[in-house]
Amino acid sequence: MFALTNTLRDYPWGSATAIAELLGTAPGGGPEAELWMGAHPDSPSIADTPDGPVPLDALIAANPDAMLGAEAAAAFGARLPFLAKLLAAGAPLSLQVHPTLERARQRFAEEEAAGIPRNAAERNYKDDNHKPEMLYALTDFEALCGFRPCGEAAALFRAVGDAIDASGAPVPELLTLVASTLGGGMAEPTVIRLAFEALIGGGDAARDLVELAAAALARQGPGGGMDPALRTVVDLSRQYPGDPGVLISLLLNRVSLVPGQAVYMPAGNIHAYLSGLCVEVMASSDNVLRGGLTGKHVDVPELLATVDFKSTAVPFVPVRTTELGQQVWEPPFKEFALQRVELAPDGEPVPLVQNGPLVVLAVSGAVLLDSPRGDMVLPRGASVFVPAVENPVMVHPHVDAAGQPSVVFAVTVAG
């Protein structure tokens, strides 16, 4: 087992306190958006080895069969197939979508051949991997996820028109166009795409509409009768005035998660995290196509080629509780599964579900991890990489837990 030192990303939307409070550490004084636990080459965790600190990607590449297991190494090559994060949204993230594996490989190769620096603002593909994701809510968590049915979206845009009309202003042609398009009789993916294109390509008309709509809705006050999606328009407009993503949000499912709920985002699913703290797990990639709610580069043609414009129900991930007490979340991706184990101070040890490598994070109390090759105490806030050769791993409550239940999250390859 190798204790990990992880990279904390300070994106401006990050909460200043949420990750520190969860892990029992001192806040750094600025935004703390994401804690990366994995081997992505942009920010690999540092493994504490007998020979000194080693980047986790280098440690794995030196002996992939031992670190990943022969099956995972054959399937994914000499790299950890997943990346785990703590994500703390103190403000909304951008609307975004992630590519299929085939598109990521093709576009990455094209951008490499074109000589576009990987850190260039206009670069879309930082690596050659796809990025299917799952989030597990640690607190109440607000998000946008996938397209809602056209009828629901049309009703919301009509409500915006009613609010503008009630304010005494004329209803802009762009709003009328979007509402009528959504209420038309064409195939749903076509209708959603046309409405999306009208907003994201609307230029000054879209910017003016965002401002007018947000002001008209805000005049209606914060009463409980307003649809949460319409309240979100007002909130997003304060953060991103004039951004077409503010109204694109009405095309999407508005999701409110309670702690313990999980959702997944496959390739093509457009989504945005609005607020809250979560464990996020994904294939090991940083490929993001942005679609609004951002000051960063938005490549509209590439975005339109990547988004899946079909409506979808919110893709919740059900929990599977095993006879041994593990809670397991298994989205339909081969790269990863997430598990949670909670032990009372006097509880019996529980084995971790392990298919190849493990990344383990303690978020409450302390635990003793015990494998055939050794053991390690994991206090609150600490994380560890467990190679495939150290299987099975048992989780024991540790005497230093001071009466607190011991809670760990662990990520492994999907079984």
N, C-alpha and C positions, 0 to 999 in steps of 0.2 A: 504494500500500500504506500501511496505517496501523498503526503499533505500538500495542499495546493495554496498558492498565493494567486489571487485573481485580480483582473483588471476592472476598475470601476470607471464607467464612462460618464462624463459630465455634460451630457446633452442639455440644452437650456430648458427643455420641458420637464426635466427630472424633479422629483420631490427632494427637498433639502434634508428630510429627516426619516422617511419611511424605511429605507433599507437599514440605516443605522439602528433604528428602534427595533427592527426585527432581529438583527444579529447581535444586539447588545454592544455596539461600538459607538464611538464618539462621532457625531456628524462632522463633516469636513468644512462646513461653512458655505458651500456652494451647492448647485444641483447635483444630485447623485441619481442618475437615471437608470443605469443598467450595471449589474455585476455579471461579468461573463465568466462561465465555468466550462472550460473545454479546450480545444486545440485548434481553433480557427487561427490561421496564420496572421491575421491582423492584430489579434490580442490573445495569444495563447496563455493559458494559466502556466505558472511556473511550478514545477514539481520539485519537492525536496527529496533528493536522492542521496545515497551514501557518498557519491562523488561531488555533491554540491547541487546548487539549483540548476535545473535543466528545463527549457521550454517543453511543454507537454507534447506539442507536435513532433519535436525532435526525438523525445523519448519513445514515442510510439513508432516513428519511422525507423528507429534503430532495431526494433524487434517486434514487428507487427503481429506475428502469430502469437507470441506470448502476451502482448498487451491487449490485443483485440480478440484473440481466438482465431483459429484457422478459418472458420466459417465467415465471420465478419470481415476478416482481412481479404478473403476471396471475393466477397460481395461488394466491398466498399474501397478496397485498396488500403494503403498504409496510412489511413487517416481516421480519426475518430468520427463516426458518422453523424453524431449529434452535437448540439451546443445547448447548454442549459444557461438560463439567465434568471436573476431577480430583476424585475422591471417595475419601476415606481414612477407612475405618471402623475406629476403634479399639475400638468397642463396637457391639452390634447396633443397627440402625435399627428403626423401627416396622414392623410388618406394614402393608402399604399396597396400594392399588389405584388405578388412574387411569381416568377416564371416557372414553367415546366422544366424538367431536367433537360429535355432535348433543346429547348430554346436557350436555356442558360449556357449549355455547351457551345451552341452555334454562335450566339452573340458575343460570348466571352472571347472566343477564338477570333471573331471579326474585329473586336475592339483591340485585342492584342496585336493583330496583324496591322491595324491602322496606326499603331504606335500611340494610342491615347493613354496617358499616364493613369495608373490605377487610382490615384488620389485626385484626379481632375474633377472639377465640379460637374462637367458634362458627361462623365463616365457613368454608364448604367450598370455594368456587370463587373463586380470586383473579383468574382471567382466563377468557376465552371459548374456550380452546383445549384440545384433547386432549393427551396426554402419553405417546405410545408411546416406549419407551426401548430402548437397547442398552448393555450394558457390555462392555468389553474389559479383561481382567485383566492388570494390570501386575505383580502379585505373586500368590502363592497367594491365592485368594479364596473365601470361604465364603458361601453364600446359601441361601435358601429360594425356590422359584420354581414356582408353579402347583400344582394339586392332583395328588397321586399317585393311582393306581387304588385303588378302595375296598377290595379284598382286602388290599393292602399296608397300608393305614391300619388296617384291622380287626386285622391281626396285631400291629401296634405297640401298639394300645390293649389288646389281650389281654395282651401282654407287660408293660404297665404294671400291669394287674390282677394278674398273677402275682407281680410284685415287691411289690406292696402286700400280697398274701396271705402271701408269704414273710416279710414283716416282722411278721406277727401281727395286723395291723389288718384290720378288715372292708373289703371292696371296696365303695366308695360306689355308690349307685344311679345316679348320673350317669354314671360310667364304664361300668357295665353297659349303660346305655341307649345310649351312643355306640357301644360295640363291637357291640352287637346291631343297631343301625341300619345300621352300615357293612356288616355281614354279611348284611343282608336282601336281598330279591329285587326291590326297586323299581328304577326307572331311576336310573342313576348320578348325574346332576346333582341329582335330588331327594334321594337318600341323602346326598350330600355336604352339600347345603344344610341338611338336618335336623340332621346332626351338628355343623355349623358353628354353627347357631342355638342348639343346646343348650348349647354351650360359651360363646359370646359373650354369651348371655342368661342364663347360669346363676347369676349373682349370687354370694351367699355360698357356695353349693354348689360352684360352679366354682372360686372362690378357695381353698376348703379342699381341693378335689381337686388343684389345682396343687401346693400345699404338701405334701400327703401323697405324691403321685406322685414329686415331685422328691426328697423325703427317702428314699423307698423305693428309688429307682434309685441314689441316691448311696451307699446302704449296700452296693450290689453292687460298689463300687469302680471304679477307672479302668481295669480290665482291657481288653485288646484285643477281647474277645468281644462287647462291647455294641454294638448297632447305633448308628451315628453319629447317627441321629435321636433315639434315647433319650439319648445323651450330651448332645445339644443341649437337651433338656428340662432337664437338670440345670444346664447353663451358663446358659440363659435365666432360669431361676428365681432364680439369684443376682442377676441384673441387674434382674429385674422380678418380685419375689415376689408370688404370688397373681394374676398377670395371666393371663386366659384365653388370651391369645396364646401362652403357653408350651406349652399342650397343642394349640392349633390348629396349631402347627408340625408336629405328627405327621400332619396331613392333607396336608402339602405335600411336594413333591420336595426332598430335601436335596442340595445341589449343591456340589461341590468343584472349582473351576476352577484350572488351572495357567496361568502367564503365557502369553499369546497366545491363549487361548480366549475366545470371546465368546458371550453369550446375549442374547436380546431379550425384551421384555415388552410384549405388545400390551394394548389396553384390556381391562379385566376380569381381567387376570392378577394374582392376589394374590401378593406377594413380600416378602422382607425381606433386606437385606444384613447379614451377621453380622460379617465381618472382612475386611480386605484393602484394597489400593489399586487403583483402576481408572480408565480413561477411560470416562466415561458420556456418551452422546449421546442427545438426546431432541428431540421437537417442543418449540418454545419455550413452555413452560407451567410453572406451579408448582401445578397442581391435584392434590391428594393427599387421598384418603379413607383414614383410618387404621383398622386393625382389631385393634389390640392392640400389646403391647410398647411402650407409650408412656404418658406422663402427660398427653398432650394430648387435645384434644377427639376423641371417637369418636361419630360420628353413625350409629348402628346401622341405622336404616331406609334411609338413603342408601347406606351400605356394601352392604347386602344387595341393593339395586337395581342396584348397579354391578358387583359381582363376577360373573364367569363361573364357574359351579360345575361345569363339565365337567373331567374329569381330562385331563392332557396330558403328553406326554413333555417333557423339558427342551428348550426351544427354542434349541438351539445355532445360531449363525450361522457357516456355513463361510467360510473365507478363500478369496478368488480372487487368485492371483498372476499378474500380467500379464507379458507378454514384456519389458516395460521395467523390471520390478523392483518395481512397487508391489504392496503387499498391500492388498486391498480387502475390506471387510465391508459387505454390502448386505442389511440386514433388510428385511422386506416393508412398508416405510413410504416414502411419497413425499417426506418432509421432508429426509432425510439419508442419507448414506453416509460411512463412516469409512475412511481409508487410513493406512498406515504406510509410510514410506520410510526405509531404512537405507543409508548410503553409507560406504565405507571412505575414509580420508583422501585417497587417490589415486584415488577412484572417479570414474566418469563421471557427469555430471549426469543427472537423471531428471525428466521432466515430472510435475506433479501432475495427477491426475484432477480436472477442474473442470467442474461444471455450474452456472454462475452464480457465487455468492460462495464464498469460502473463509475458514475460520479455521484458522490453522496454529500449532502449538506445538512448540518444540524441547525435547527431553528429554535429549539427549546430544550432546556435541560442539558444533559450530556449523555453520550453513549460510548460504549466500548464495542468496537468492531473487531470481530474475531474470525480469522481465516486459517486454513491449514498452514500458512506460511508466516503467521505472526498476528499481532493485534495492535490496535491503536485506539487511544482515547480521543474522542471527537467532541470538544466542548461546543457550546452554542456559538454559532457564527463561523465555525470551521468547516472546511470541505476537504475531500480526499478523492483521489483517483485509485480505483481498485482494478488491477489488470485481470484479464480473463483467467489467467492461471491460478489466481487466488479465489477459488470457488469450491465450496460454498462460503458465504460470509454471513455470520450471525450478528445480530444487533442486540446488545445487552444494555439495560439501564445502568448508568454509572453512579457510584456512591456520591460523587461531587455534584449531583443534580439538585441538591438543596431542596428536595421535596417537590420540585417541578416535574411534570411529565416530560419524558424525552420524546422529541419529535424529529424525525429525519425525513428528507426527501431524497430519492435516488432515481437516477435515470440510467437505463440500460437499452440495449438493442431490442427491438420488438421480437417476440418469440414466434 
